[in-house]
Amino acid sequence: MRQTYQLEWASKDLGQETRIALGDVNGDGRINIVAGTTAATSGNSNLYVFRFENNTYHQLARINLGNEDVRCIKVYDIDGDGRDEIIVGSYGGIFIYKMRGKELIKIAESTAMDGEVVSLAIADIDGDGKLEIVAAARGRSKIYIFRFDGKLVFLRPEVFRYNVYCLDAGDTDGDGTVEVVIKTRSHGGSVVYVLCFKDGKKMEKWSGNIPDADKDFIVVDDFDGDGRDEIIFDCTDRTVKILHFKGGIYGIMWGCPDLDQDPKDVAVFDVDGDGQRELVIVCLNTVYIYGWKGRSIVLEWKQTIPNGVICVEVGELNQRGLGEICLGTVYGYIYVMEARRDMQRGKLWVGKIQAIVQDTVDIPAGKPDAERGVEARAAFTVDEVKVLCDKVIVDGEVTAKILYVAALPSQPVHFFEATFPFLQFVHLYGAEPGMEALVFFKVEHINVDVVSPRRVKVTILFEMLVKLVEPCWCDDP
């Protein structure tokens, strides 16, 4: 049965550039969303934990990280107690946090790295039964290897010819040992290294120059289900390619058609519950899902997403048996999209945006001049909804009830109403003319500023949710 995907949850604005990871950080057996932000907008970065409960996502914990921007984040049980720890890469180094009760506590840190941490991998890379943390720093031609033993211990660096941009770890050749896969970039393109470690020494299993490989990400995971992890990476021509091991050699297995924009991240998971894993690719404004049709890889679904997607994780978050696609964005929002099986009465699409409407209105005649604004309330009225190909346009009016303090000695509070238009649109892949549209609004913040004695500027931050239902035509019995 074919799947559709719809927006299950959108977070509040958490701060610029929200990066995400999934894991069970409180030990209840359920997967949490862990999100880290930068300090660009608020002056402070934050680390959050969310859990699905009662049909929505609730914040379990939050900790202020000061000016330590979260540049990359992993969730893994590095101490073996059954609860995942949160490993954060930042400008200042690597920091490890643990959930204790309802609080996040920093349990370890290391500032041994001389640069901004941009990529992390956690795996037992030398086969001794203990996990290592492997990290890359921006502008550095080496990787850094750590071990957690009650504290974060720096073991050693490994030096390369060119700067290391990203890394991951997995068993790429099916021999039962973990390889570290590293992408460096030179003037002639990228060089990918497949490395193993034995008795404390680095051994190169394979390396190859890939001229069109870009520098944003490399992901090691088993997409085709053969027991060997593939190497998935971004390319300079707006594509994603897959490198795999077969017949004793590494070669390109597949490359996707040109995407709308540069790819930012990928994830591999059986999202739709069909027993085969899908490849989820995200660009700034688009999510693509590729799946298997026989022995071919085909595009199964595509969706436009607002607010600049920069990372993706996929997991089973709501205990309903299908995967959820979790997206982190440039502008501080988390989106969770879930697979829904097509029902007899048609498909349901949901789109949600946050927007601002602003207007300067005149104080009506007979009302005194204004000294300062107090507050306002707003109500939205929809005049027209147009459903076009892959988008919905909503036209209407906002009625604002405005309170202000009069510029009089007694400073009484006065009230008036003003109405002004708004026009917004939502991208909804799969929308077609003739579909029924339902529109809902949620006012999140209103600001009232007096710009002159007779004029007031009203700024309204709101959320608009659009639901599209494909009409179902039923024959009379």
N, C-alpha and C positions, 0 to 999 in steps of 0.2 A: 504494500500500500504506500503510495507516494506521501511524502511529508510536506507540510507547510511549516513555516517558522514565524513566530510572532514575538513581539516585545513583551517580556514578562515583567521587567522591572527597570526603572531608570533611577539612579541615585540623585541625591542633591548635588550641587556643585561642591566638590571636595577640594578644589585648588588646581592650578595648572599642571598638566602632564601627570595623569594618574596611571600608574602601572600596577598590574594585578598578578596574583598567583592564587592557586587553589590548594587546599589541604585541610586536614582535620587538626586544628590547633588547640582545641579544648578537650579532645579525647572522648567525644560523645558518639563517635562513629559516623558523623555526618560531615560532608565537605563544606568548608567555609570559604568565603571570598576574602582574601587579604589584599588590601590596596594601600599603596604608598604614593604620596604626592610630592611635588616640588615646593619650594618656598617662594616661587616667583611672584605670586600675587599677594600673599598675606604676610610675607616675611618669615613664615614658619612652615616647615613641612610636617606632615602627619602620617601616622600609620593606623589603619583601620582594620577591624575584623567584622564581617557581616555573616549572618546565618539566616537561612530560609525557615520561616516559622509562620503558621497561620496565614498561608497564601501570599506572603510577601517577605522581604528581606529586612532584618532588623540589625542595627549596630550593636555588636556585643562589646566592643572595646575600642579605645582610641588612645594614642599616646602622641604627644607633641615631640617632634624630633629636632626642634630648633631650626637652624639653617642647614642641616644635613639633608640635602635633596636626595630623594630615592631615585637612583638611576637604573637599577635593576633589582629584582626581587625573586627569591625562590622560597618554597615551603617544603621542608623535609624533616623526617625524624632522625636527627643526627646524634642523639644521645640514647636512642633505643628504648625510650620509656613508653612508647605507644602514642605519644602526642607529637605532632609536627612542630618544629621550630621555624621561625621566620628569619631568613638570611637576607640582609639588605646590603646592596652595594651603593656607595655614596661617594661624594667628593673626598670625604675624609677617611675612607677605608671601608672595612666590612664590619657590620654590626649584627648581632644575633639576639632575637627577642623570643620570649616564651610567654604563653598565656598561663597566668596563675590566678585562679578564681575569675574575676571579671576584669583583671588588669593585665596589661602587657608590661613585661619587665625585661630590661636589657640584661642578658646574662654573660655576654662576651663581646669583645671588639678587638680589632687589630688595625693599626695605622701603618703597617709595614709596607703598604703599597704606595708608590710615589706617583699618584695620579687619580683621576676619576674612574671608579670601577664601573665598567659598562657591560660586563658579561660574566655570568656565574654558571658553574656546573657542579653538581654534588653526586659523587659516585665513589665506589671502592675501586680506584684505578690501578692499584697494585696487587689486588687479590689477597690482602692480609686480613680481610674481614672487618676492616675499619673504613669509615667513609672519609673521603677527602673533599675539600672545597677547592675548586680550581677557578681562578679569576683572571680577567683581562682588564687592563687599564687603558684609557684613551691615550693615544700617541706613544705607546710603549711597545717595544719589540720583544716582549716576553710575557710569559704567563706566571702566575703566582700560585703556589700549592700550599694549602693549610690543612690542619687537622684539628678537630674539636675534641679536647680531652679535659672537660671541665672549664677550660679556657681555650681561646683560639690560638693555636701554635703555628707559626710560620715555618714551614719545612724547607722550602727552597724555591728559587725561580728557575725557569727554563727559557733560554734566550733563542730568538729566531732572527732571521736576516731582515725581515720587514715587520712593520707595526702589526700587532694582532688586533683585529676588530671584534671578533666574536668567537665563541666556542660552545661546545656541548659534549655530551658523553653518551656512549651506548655501545652495544655489541654489534658492530657493522658487518662482520664477516661470519658470525654464527659459531665462533670457536669457544664460546662460553666465558670469554674475558671481555672486560670493558675497555674500549678505546676512547681516547680524547680526540675530538675532531676540532681543528682550529682553522680559521680563515684569516689569512694575512692578505695584504694588498700592496702590490708594487706598481711601478709605472706601466708594466705590461699586462696588468690585470691582477686577479687574485690567485693565490696559491693556497690550496687546501691540503692540510696535513692530517693523516690518520696515525695516531701515536698510541703505543702501549708502554707501560712502565713495569719493570721487573727488577727486583733487588735494588730499588732506589735509582735505577737508570732509565732514561728515556730511550725508546726504540721506535724508529720510524717504520711503520708497516707500509705506508704508501704516501705519496705526495704528487700533486698534479697542478699544473697551471691551467686555470679556467679563465680565459680572457674577459668574458662578459659577466663574471660573478661580481656582484656588488658587495657592500660592506655592512648592511643593516643587521642581518641575522643569519644564523645557521641552526637548524633543528635536527636532532637525531632521534628517529622514531620509526617503528615498523608500520608502514602504510599498507603494504601489500599482503601482510599476514604470513610471510614465509619464515618467520623466526629470526630474520636478520634485520637490523635497523637500517633504514635508508637515511641518507644525508640530504636535507632539503635546504635550499638557499635562494636568496634573491639575486636577480640579475639586473644589469644596467639598462636592458631594453624593456623594462616593465613586465618581466615574466618571473616565474618561479620554476626552478629545475630540481630534479631529483636524481641523485647519484646513488647507485647501489652496487653491491658486490655480487658478482656472478661469474662462475667459471674461473675463479682465481684472480679476477681483475675487477677494478672499479670502473664503471662507465655510466654515462647519462642514460637513465631509464625513461625519463619523460620531462617535457617542458610544457607549461601551460600556454594557451594563446595569450596575446597581448592583453594586459589589464588596463583599466581606465587610468590608473595612476601607478606610481612606484609601490611595490608591495612593502608592507611594514613588519609583518609577522605572520606566522602560520601555526596551526595546531593540528594534531592528528587524534581522532576519536571516533567511535561508532556513535554518531550523533542521533541517528534516526532509528536505532535498534534493529537494523536489518542483518546484523551479524558481520558486516564488513565495515572497515574503518573509512571515515571520510577525511579529506584534507580541507581544512578551513583556511582561507587566505584573506587577509585584510589589507586594504589600502586606506588612505585617509578617509574617504567617503563611501567605501563600498566593502561589503563582505561577500565572498564567493565560497561556495561549497562544491568541491569536486568529489565524485564517488566512482565506484566501479560498476561498469555494465559489461558483464562477461570479463574479457581481458583488457577492455578499454577503459580509460579514465575520461569521464564526461562531466560537464558542468551540470549540476543538479539544481542549483539555486543561486540567486544573486539578489542583494538588497542594498539600497542606499542607506547610509547611516550618517547622522549629523555629528558635529563637534570634533571631527578629526580623530579617527581611530588610529592608535599607535601600537596596540598589543592585543593579543587574544589568548584566552585559555578556555578549555572545554572540559566539562565534567558533569557528573550526575549530582545536581545540587538540591532538587526539590523532591527527591524520593518517588518520582512518578515513572521511572523506568526508561526515560529518554534523556539524551544529553542536553545540557544547556551551554550556549555559547556566551562567554563573558568577555566583554570588550572594555578596554581602558582607552581614554581619549586625551587629546591635547588640552581640551578646555575643562577637564576636571570631572567629567561624568563617567559613571559605570553603566553600561547597558547589559542586560541579561536577556538573551533570546532563547526561546524553547521550541523544540519540535512539537508539532501537533498533527495528529493523523487527520486526514480529510474526513469530514463527516458527511452524512447523506444530504444535509441541507446546505452544502456549499462550504467555502473556505472563509476564514476570518483573517484579516490583516489588521495590524495595529501599528500606528506610527505616533511618535511623541516628539515634540520639540519644546525648547524653551526660547522665549523671545521677549523683546521689549517694545512697547508702544509708548510714544511720548508726544505730548502736545502742549502748547501754551494757550491758555484760555483766558477770556476776559471776564472780570467780575461783573455781574449784571448791574444795570442801572438801579439805583435805590439802595444798593448795598454799600457799606463804608469801605474806604481804602484798606488794604491789607498791610500788616506789619510783618507777619511771619505765618508760614503754613503750620498746621497741626497734624492732620492726617486725612486720608481719603479712603473710600470704599469703592470698589469697581464691580460692575456686572457686564458680561459680554452677551451680545445679541448677534446671532448669525443671520445675515440677509441672504447669502447664496453660497452653495458649495458646488464646485465644479470638479468632477472626477475625470482626469485625463489619463493618458498612458503613463503609468508609473509615478504619478503625482496627484495630489489633491490641493486645490486652491480654496481657501476659506475667506469670504468677504463679509464684513459686518461692522458693528459699532460697539464702542465702549461707553457706558454711562458711569461717570465718576461723581460721587457725592463728596464734596470737598469742605473740610473744616479749616478755618483760618482765624487768627487773632487780628482784630481790627486795630487800625492805627488811630485809636482814640485814647484819651486819658484813662478811662475805665477799663480799656482793653477787653471788651466783650468778645466772645467767640461767635462767629457767624458761619453760615452754611449756605452753599449753593450747589446746583447740579450743572454738569457740562457733559456734552456728548461729542465724541470725535471718532473718525473711522479707523479701521485697521484692515490690513490685507496680509495674509500669511499663506505659506504653502508647505506641504510635507511631501518628501520623496517616499513613495511606497511601491517597491518593485512588485509587479503583478497587478497593479490597479488598472482598471479598464473603464471606459465610459459605460454608463448604465448600472454600475454598482451603487448600492445604497451606502450613504456615508452618515455616520453619527459623530458629532463633534462635542468634546467636553473641555472645559477650561478650569484651571486652578490658579488663582492669584497668589503669588509667592511674596511679593513685596511692592509697596507703593511709596513713592517719595513725593512730597509737595514742597516746591520752592517758590518764593515770591520773587519775581524778576523786576516788577515795578509796582507802584501802589495799586494799579488796576489790572495787573496781569499775573497769573500763576502758572508755573510749569508743573505738569503732572507726568511722572515717569512710573510705568507699571511693568514689573517683571512678572511674566505669567508662563504657565505650561499649557500647551494645547495638545490634546490627545484626539486622534482621529481613528475611528473604527470603520472598516469597510467590510461589508457582507455581500458576497456574490448572490444575486437573486436566485431563488429556487422556484422553478415553475412546476406546479403539481397538476396533474390531470384530475378532473372531477371524477369521483367514483361513479 
